[in-house]
């Protein structure tokens, strides 16, 4: 079984500041890793994903994440946030083999203020 | 192309009534998933369909919940005798599924969800 831990339930930050949203996972098998964003009253939108290859993954809206296998982490970063980045962010994993449903973390609410 | 669509977007019902939630996956996607998002529980897997294979129902919380997928496309999630704890956002996702080409077959694309409130 897999599990995902998002260490911060809420991250307040000022506009134009850098931000890091933390994600750690646990799995006995190889996994794919995802970050999804959910804007208020909307569904989930894929932000970025790690499948294989380069451990630094770039996504939409200037976000990037780095896969660290030894630390079983997949932290999300953005060098300068905007008010419009205010949303909930979910880290998720799925197994490599066969089909696999997503196992999500509890989510991190990013609150960007002026 | 069109994304995953869900209807209704909002549903208010009385305790004990049955509800049906609909999901239209992305055209060509053979895999379809239902998740539930509720306060305190986060996002939980409910059920998974892949082509004509028997669905994986391991996430359904009780026998009041059922789902079907007709013709390998549209899916309906039915909740019978609704309870207040069923209040949540029900999210549907689809992916290319096993045998998909040109894309990680496991990348899931989500619909906007149906907000269910049981009074």
HADDOCK unambig.tbl for C-alpha pairs under 7 A between the chains (distance, minus, plus):
assign (segid A and resid 42 and name CA) (segid B and resid 112 and name CA) 5.28 0.50 0.50
assign (segid A and resid 43 and name CA) (segid B and resid 110 and name CA) 6.31 0.50 0.50
assign (segid A and resid 43 and name CA) (segid B and resid 111 and name CA) 5.69 0.50 0.50
assign (segid A and resid 43 and name CA) (segid B and resid 112 and name CA) 3.83 0.50 0.50
assign (segid A and resid 43 and name CA) (segid B and resid 113 and name CA) 5.79 0.50 0.50
assign (segid A and resid 44 and name CA) (segid B and resid 110 and name CA) 5.65 0.50 0.50
assign (segid A and resid 45 and name CA) (segid B and resid 110 and name CA) 6.80 0.50 0.50
assign (segid A and resid 99 and name CA) (segid B and resid 98 and name CA) 6.91 0.50 0.50
assign (segid A and resid 104 and name CA) (segid B and resid 43 and name CA) 6.22 0.50 0.50
assign (segid A and resid 106 and name CA) (segid B and resid 42 and name CA) 5.14 0.50 0.50
